[in-house]
Amino acid sequence: MQGSSGVAQPVTMAEDNPRPLKFSSRGVGFGMETGDGEASYARNSATVQGGMLRDTGHHLTQAVHLMSLPFESQPIRIADFGCSVGANTLSWADLTTQSVLESYRTKASLATNSIPEIQYFFCDIPSNDFNTLFRDLDSKGETRPFFSAAVAGSFHDRLFPKGSLHIAISTWSVQWMSKIPEAVRDVSSPAYNKGRVWVDGGSPVVAEAYAQVHRQDLLSFFAHRAYELAPGGLLFVTCPCRAEPGRPEAQTRGEFQKASPFSGMLEDSWAELVAEGVIEPQERDSFNIPLFHTSMEEIEEAVNKTGAYEIKQLEIRRDHRYLAPGSPQEHYFKANPASFGKLVKNMVRAVYNPLVEAHLDPPRALKLWERFEHNNTVYVQQTQNVSLSLPGTNFALVLLTRK
Ligand SMILES: C[S@@+](CC[C@H](N)C(=O)[O-])C[C@H]1O[C@@H](n2cnc3c(N)ncnc32)[C@H](O)[C@@H]1O
């Protein structure tokens, strides 16, 4: 693991070390696109990330109902790590707190105890658009049954006092790495990521360099949450997950790589602008997306290394399709390829634009997104394949309780 000095350090089980461990957060620092405009994450997260809530929310509710929530310790503390901003963020907060309240209502009548107050922490990196998040929290004059607070910091660090949380959730976020591996940016290294901006379908050596950083990131994530959770506390995680553990370069399934908006479509758009002289080859080669799709084996290894959890559920959901095949949306986009190109552009841009603009410059970043939109449109015109309804993305569902 990288310390802030840049020197490799062994990971210590968080509980054994009373001082907060500080790990390097280089590579972290760019949140999603801010605000609530057309290109914002708040407006564009429903299709991809929102699907997680529809598919897995009931598992969280069930787990909350099964856990023994304390009557004596006030308040109940819940944290969302990598909360971002927008409808998903608020929906996860509503679902989690409602599940807690329902559980208490059932048990309180038996125990003749009152229902504790709830404190909900929205955690993300400092550049996350917390202003929009807190404005949205009560924009419709709704009152929510919890006290809310923002925690601006990296989930690769420890963010809460020992044993202070009852429930921790993290949805679609732990794929974000603490940093880009140094070898990937070093022109003299065999792991230099020449000709690409990500690892999917690329060199196994580059992908293994990513995997090494990711393994340390996962371990520190689970170790820090173990420190922060009270005994019996719940940790719920969903994240993209690859199907082939031994092939980190296969981040998405083979036949989907070319059409994937996060993979082939994006790589092709960079490559075309390089070929046209808009972007220098070395500018593209030095841009690397700090994202890695884990495997079930990597999750299990990291969880077991902490020795701090009981695994309640650990499963891979295969071939998640963002648009159901045969659905009215799929028909609509097949008939309107330009609408599809725009949807996908906004969706991917909402996640990556802050990184891209920091590396290129806003005018050329815009050119990249225009080309990306065009390529997605043409792909649907030519193939009638709406890539969001193709198989290719797996995700992991992880439910742990703190021993
Ligand atoms: C794709 S969004 C998912 C957001 C939300 N949980 C959802 O389900 O829609 C990923 C979020 O993780 C955050 N993130 C990335 N690295 C992080 C880190 N090291 N610590 C805390 N948050 C991080 C990003 O800023 C972003 O808001």
The ligand as a Tripos MOL2 file, in Angstrom:
@<TRIPOS>MOLECULE
LIG
   27    29     1     0     0
SMALL
NO_CHARGES

@<TRIPOS>ATOM
      1 C1        -20.5940    6.4190  -10.0720 C.3       1 LIG1
      2 S1        -20.7430    7.3810   -8.6230 S.3       1 LIG1
      3 C2        -21.9060    6.4250   -7.7050 C.3       1 LIG1
      4 C3        -22.7100    7.2660   -6.8340 C.3       1 LIG1
      5 C4        -23.9200    6.7100   -6.1000 C.3       1 LIG1
      6 N1        -23.4850    5.8890   -4.9930 N.3       1 LIG1
      7 C5        -24.8860    5.9840   -6.9970 C.2       1 LIG1
      8 O1        -25.1740    4.8080   -6.7380 O.co2     1 LIG1
      9 O2        -25.3790    6.5910   -7.9380 O.co2     1 LIG1
     10 C6        -19.2130    7.0710   -7.7740 C.3       1 LIG1
     11 C7        -18.9500    8.0510   -6.6450 C.3       1 LIG1
     12 O3        -17.8110    7.5980   -5.9100 O.3       1 LIG1
     13 C8        -17.0810    8.7450   -5.5290 C.3       1 LIG1
     14 N2        -15.7040    8.3810   -5.1860 N.ar      1 LIG1
     15 C9        -14.7280    7.9980   -6.0230 C.ar      1 LIG1
     16 N3        -13.5940    7.7690   -5.3350 N.ar      1 LIG1
     17 C10       -13.8870    8.0330   -4.0330 C.ar      1 LIG1
     18 C11       -13.1240    7.9820   -2.8360 C.ar      1 LIG1
     19 N4        -11.8510    7.6140   -2.8470 N.pl3     1 LIG1
     20 N5        -13.7330    8.3070   -1.6740 N.ar      1 LIG1
     21 C12       -15.0430    8.6850   -1.6380 C.ar      1 LIG1
     22 N6        -15.8190    8.7360   -2.7590 N.ar      1 LIG1
     23 C13       -15.2440    8.4240   -3.9310 C.ar      1 LIG1
     24 C14       -17.1560    9.6510   -6.7350 C.3       1 LIG1
     25 O4        -16.8290   10.9890   -6.4120 O.3       1 LIG1
     26 C15       -18.6150    9.4520   -7.1290 C.3       1 LIG1
     27 O5        -19.4380   10.3910   -6.5020 O.3       1 LIG1
@<TRIPOS>BOND
     1     1     2 1
     2     2     3 1
     3     2    10 1
     4     3     4 1
     5     4     5 1
     6     5     6 1
     7     5     7 1
     8     7     8 2
     9     7     9 1
    10    10    11 1
    11    11    12 1
    12    11    26 1
    13    12    13 1
    14    13    14 1
    15    13    24 1
    16    14    15 ar
    17    14    23 ar
    18    15    16 ar
    19    16    17 ar
    20    17    18 ar
    21    17    23 ar
    22    18    19 1
    23    18    20 ar
    24    20    21 ar
    25    21    22 ar
    26    22    23 ar
    27    24    25 1
    28    24    26 1
    29    26    27 1
@<TRIPOS>SUBSTRUCTURE
     1 LIG1         1 GROUP 0 **** ****
